[in-house]
C-alpha cells in the first residue's frame, strides 16, 4: 500500500492523534529539523579536600538536600524515601503558593561511592537528569554535577527563559559547592569527637532549621523539641513552656542541647501584652528546660542557649565585648533574665554558653528577607540618622559558631555571636544597595519609624550596639564571612564576576 493509501485508510481518531503529535512536536521544537529540541547541558566541577568515599557518604545523609538548596530559592523538601538508592524519590515544592509546583525526582544509575542520578518524574522541566559524580583525585576528590535538561514549550521556552535558567544554575551550583566545601571542613575539625545526640528547641525557626540540617549532614543525631505530642516515640520530644510541661525522660542521654526557642521580637508593635509574651517565652521556657536538664541522671555535657546583643542596649559607637556591662530598658532586662534562667543547668554541672546573637543575615528569613524587596525596587535608604551600629552575622557563621560551642570545652558563659566588623546603618544600606545594583536614596526619618513601629521600631531600628566577638576569636573560631560585602554576596549568591 502506498503512503497516500495508508493515510487515506486512517481513522478520524488516528488523524486527531497525529495532529496532536505534530502540534506537540512543533511546540517542543522537534519537527521540521529544528535543532532547538536538543537537550541543554550544564556542568560544574570542583576539587574537594576529602576522599571520594567521604564525599559520596556525605551525600547520603539526612539534611544534605536542605543544606544544598540555595537560601534565595523558594524550594522546600516535602517528602523523601529510600535515600539515594535506585528507585528512591524526593518531592519538592518549588515557588510560593498559590503558584507553587510539585517537583518529583527519582534516584537512578547508582554506582556505589562514585555516582548517582536524579531524574525528573514530574515537575517544571520537560526533561531533567542530574548526575552527581565523585572521582578520586590526588589531592582529594573531584565533584562534578552534570545536568541534562529540556525546558517546557520547546523553542518558546528557550527564548523566554533559557538564559535565565542557565544563569540560575551557575549561581546555584557555585553556592552549593562552596557551602559543601565549608560544611565538610567544619565537620572535619571535630570529627575525632564522634557523633553527638543533640536536642534542639526552636528547630522550626530560621536558625534551627539550618542548624538541624547541618548537624544531621555531619552524621549527628538531632532530637527536636516540639509543642505537639509526637504520635510515636522517635526523634521528637514534647514540651510546652506555656503549660510548664516537658518530657524530661526523653532527654535522658542527650549529649548536648541547643536552646533557640522564643517569640519573634520584630513581628509587631510592642504592646504590654506583646512584651510580656516575648519575655515569658524566653525566661519561662529557658527555666523549664534547664530544670528538666538538671534533673536528669545522664545530663548533657553542654547547653548552648540563645541570647541577643540586645543585652547591651543603645551604646552609640562604644566598642563592646563579653565583659561589657548590660544596658537598660526592655531588651537588656529581658536578656539578663533570659541568661539567668539557665542557672539550674550550670549549677548541675552542665557547661552553658550564652550566645548573644546579632542580626542574622539570610534571604530565607529575618531582617534581610524583609529588606530585599524594597531594596530591589530601589526603595531602600538609611533609617533615621544612619549612625546607629548594626552588629550582624551570616546564618552560616552562626550555625558554625553553635557547632564550635558544642565541642569546645573552653567556650562558656557569654559569647558574642556577631561578625568581627559591625557597620552603621548607613554603611549597611550602601553595601546592600551595591551588592544588589540598586540606588539607596529614600531615607526613613526617625519620626516616621517611631510613628509606624513605636517602641519596637525605636529599639530595633534606630538604636544599636557596636559589638566585638572577642570570645569566639580568642578560641580560634574562623569566620567564613568576616565582612558585610562577602556575607551578602555569599548568602544571596551574587558573587563578583
Helices and strands as residue ranges (DSSP letters): H 3-8, H 12-28, G 35-37, E 40-48, H 52-59, H 64-68, E 75-81, E 89-94, E 101-111, E 115-122, E 127-137, E 140-150, H 154-189, G 191-193, E 197-201, H 206-217, E 221-226, E 236-240, E 245-246, G 248-251, E 256-259, H 272-294, E 302-308, G 309-312, E 319-320, H 330-340, H 343-347, E 351-357, E 359-361, H 366-376, E 389-390, E 392-394, H 395-407, E 413-417, E 423-424, H 425-436, H 446-457, I 458-462, E 466-467, H 470-474, H 484-492
